[in-house]
Amino acid sequence: MKKTILIAGVLLAMFGLDFVRSGFNVFAADVAGVTDLSGTDTVEMMKNEKDILVLDVRTQGEFTGELGHLKGAKLIPVDELSSRFSEIAAYKKKKVLVVCRSGVRSRRASSALVNNGFEHVYNIAPGMAGMNQVPGAPIDR
């Protein structure tokens, strides 16, 4: 019994330290080809880049809901993305910023984009919940 508790404690300490080192980001392990953006970096990129796609992968109700959506965003719910790649194929070599509510679905969608040949994919890590806290965020409601 003591041996089991000791092993559990060691494992907890190892994973806990890794969790702290990663900045408490449960998605610290990067998906190859996807860059996480902070809220402020998202605002700067949207201000300074000309030909980018902001892809919102939430549902229609969320897109028009209380959190709003980023100006100019194209809505393709994550569950429809694989059947709608042709709609955004012109952005395969351009920057694509992907957003959802909290960063989970957008990470999944970002990975799918990379796996389908999109070269410059950015996951908006704080999601729309976080973007609503960023001063100057271009949000339509």
Residue, then its C-alpha position, 0 to 999 in steps of 0.5 A: m500500500k505504501k509503495t503504491i502511494l509513493i509511486a502515485g506521489v512521484l507520478l503526480a510530482m512529475f506531471g505537476l512539474d511539467f504542468v507548471r513548466s508549461g505555463f499551466n497550458v494543457f495544450a503545451a505540446d505543440v501540434a506540428g505546423v500550428t502556432d498558438l497566438s495570444g489575444t494581443d498577438t491576434v489583434e496585432m496580426m489582424k491590424n497589420e496583415k492584409d490577406i489573412l483568413v480568420l476562421d471561426v469553427r464554432t456553431q452558428g449560435e455561438f458565432t452570433g451569440e453573446l461573445g460575438h465574433l472577430k471582424g471578417a471571420k468566416l464561419i465553418p463549424v469544426d464538424e463541417l470543416s473536412s467537407r468544406f476545405s474547398e471554400i478556403a483552399a485559396y488560403k493554403k499558402k496564406k495565414v489562417l487564424v482559427v478561433c473557437r470559444s476557448g481554444v480547444r476546437s480551434r486546435r483540433a481544426s488547426s491540426a486538420l488544416v495542417n494535415n490538409g496542406f495549409e501552411h501558415v496556421y495559427n490557433i487563437a489560444p484564448g478563444m473568443a472568451g479570452m478575446n473579449q478581455v483583450p483591449g482593442a479586439p475587433i469583435d462584432r456582435 
